[in-house]
């Protein structure tokens, strides 16, 4: 995932600080693929794409390798954690949901999925009050 972040931040339009949220969302989508799909198994792969739509919006995509050989089929879902809840993990898509203008996935259960997100480069994300509680 470090290579993906490095590749992404080579874009001159993301080097003035506006790339922070794009980098975070792409990292969370990639981490989700590694944690929950065959992408995280030995010899696993993922596809990443990134496109600037004009000067205001970044569109990114992560394609996984489908379900793990063992462990069942998992579909993307936002886990709504409560402030102070100490369970590890489960906040990646929650962050994507709060930062991205839009996010969605395409594909069929049991096959590779493509996760997509659109992030505006000119505004702060609305993480809401629960972000403050989780961050403290």
C-alpha positions as CSV (number, residue, x, y, z in Angstrom):
1,X,0.0,0.0,0.0
2,X,3.0,2.3,0.5
3,X,3.7,2.0,-3.3
4,X,0.1,3.0,-4.1
5,X,0.4,6.1,-1.8
6,X,3.7,7.0,-3.3
7,X,2.4,6.6,-6.9
8,X,-0.7,8.6,-6.1
9,X,1.2,11.5,-4.5
10,X,3.5,11.9,-7.6
11,X,0.7,13.8,-9.1
12,X,1.6,17.5,-8.9
13,X,-2.0,18.5,-8.2
14,X,-2.1,16.5,-5.0
15,X,1.1,17.8,-3.5
16,X,-0.2,21.0,-2.0
17,X,-2.0,19.2,0.9
18,X,-5.2,18.4,-1.1
19,X,-4.0,14.9,-1.6
20,X,-4.2,14.0,2.1
21,X,-7.9,12.9,2.0
22,X,-7.4,11.2,-1.4
23,X,-4.4,9.2,0.0
24,X,-6.4,8.2,3.1
25,X,-9.4,7.0,1.2
26,X,-7.3,5.0,-1.3
27,X,-5.3,3.5,1.6
28,X,-8.5,2.4,3.3
29,X,-10.0,0.9,0.2
30,X,-6.7,-1.0,-0.5
31,X,-6.5,-2.1,3.2
32,X,-10.1,-3.4,3.0
33,X,-9.1,-5.5,-0.1
34,X,-6.1,-7.0,1.7
35,X,-7.9,-7.7,5.0
36,X,-11.0,-9.2,3.6
37,X,-10.3,-10.8,0.2
38,X,-7.9,-13.1,-1.6
39,X,-5.8,-10.0,-2.3
40,X,-4.3,-10.5,1.1
41,X,-3.3,-14.1,0.5
42,X,0.1,-15.2,-0.8
43,X,0.5,-14.1,-4.4
44,X,-2.6,-11.9,-4.0
45,X,-3.0,-8.9,-6.3
46,X,-5.1,-5.8,-6.5
47,X,-5.7,-3.2,-9.2
48,X,-5.7,0.5,-8.4
49,X,-6.8,3.3,-10.7
50,X,-6.9,7.1,-10.1
51,X,-8.2,9.9,-12.2
52,X,-8.7,13.6,-11.6
53,X,-12.0,14.8,-12.9
54,X,-11.3,18.5,-13.6
55,X,-9.6,20.4,-10.8
56,X,-12.0,19.5,-8.0
57,X,-12.6,15.7,-7.8
58,X,-10.5,12.6,-7.6
59,X,-12.0,9.3,-8.7
60,X,-10.2,6.2,-7.4
61,X,-10.8,2.5,-7.7
62,X,-9.5,-0.7,-6.1
63,X,-10.2,-4.1,-7.6
64,X,-9.7,-7.1,-5.3
65,X,-9.3,-10.8,-6.2
66,X,-12.5,-12.0,-4.8
67,X,-13.2,-14.0,-1.7
68,X,-10.5,-15.8,0.3
69,X,-10.2,-19.5,-0.3
70,X,-11.2,-20.2,3.3
71,X,-13.2,-17.8,5.4
72,X,-16.4,-17.2,3.5
73,X,-17.6,-14.4,1.3
74,X,-17.6,-10.9,2.8
75,X,-19.4,-8.0,1.2
76,X,-18.5,-4.3,1.8
77,X,-20.4,-2.7,4.6
78,X,-19.9,0.3,7.0
79,X,-19.6,-0.7,10.6
80,X,-21.1,2.0,12.8
81,X,-18.8,2.0,15.9
82,X,-19.8,3.8,19.0
83,X,-17.5,6.4,20.7
84,X,-15.2,4.6,23.1
85,X,-15.8,1.2,21.6
86,X,-12.5,-0.6,21.7
87,X,-12.9,-3.3,19.0
88,X,-10.0,-3.3,16.6
89,X,-10.7,-2.6,13.0
90,X,-14.0,-2.0,11.2
91,X,-13.5,1.8,10.7
92,X,-12.0,1.8,7.2
93,X,-15.2,2.0,5.2
94,X,-16.7,4.3,8.0
95,X,-13.9,6.7,7.2
96,X,-14.4,6.3,3.4
97,X,-18.1,7.0,4.0
98,X,-17.4,10.2,5.9
99,X,-14.7,11.6,3.6
100,X,-15.8,10.7,0.1
101,X,-18.6,12.6,-1.7
102,X,-19.7,9.2,-3.1
103,X,-18.4,5.6,-2.7
104,X,-19.8,2.4,-4.1
105,X,-18.8,-1.1,-5.1
106,X,-19.5,-3.1,-8.3
107,X,-19.4,-6.8,-8.8
108,X,-21.2,-10.0,-7.7
109,X,-21.1,-11.9,-4.4
110,X,-18.3,-14.5,-4.6
111,X,-16.4,-12.7,-7.4
112,X,-13.9,-9.9,-7.5
113,X,-15.3,-6.5,-6.4
114,X,-14.4,-3.0,-7.5
115,X,-14.6,-0.4,-4.8
116,X,-14.8,3.2,-6.0
117,X,-14.8,6.6,-4.3
118,X,-15.0,10.2,-5.4
119,X,-13.2,12.8,-3.1
120,X,-13.4,16.5,-3.6
121,X,-10.1,18.2,-3.4
122,X,-11.4,21.6,-2.1
123,X,-13.2,20.8,1.1
124,X,-12.8,19.3,4.5
125,X,-14.7,16.0,5.0
126,X,-17.7,16.0,7.3
127,X,-16.7,13.4,9.8
128,X,-19.3,14.5,12.4
129,X,-19.1,14.6,16.1
130,X,-18.4,10.8,16.4
131,X,-15.0,11.5,14.7
132,X,-14.0,13.7,17.6
133,X,-14.9,11.0,20.1
134,X,-13.1,8.3,18.2
135,X,-10.0,10.5,17.7
136,X,-9.7,11.4,21.3
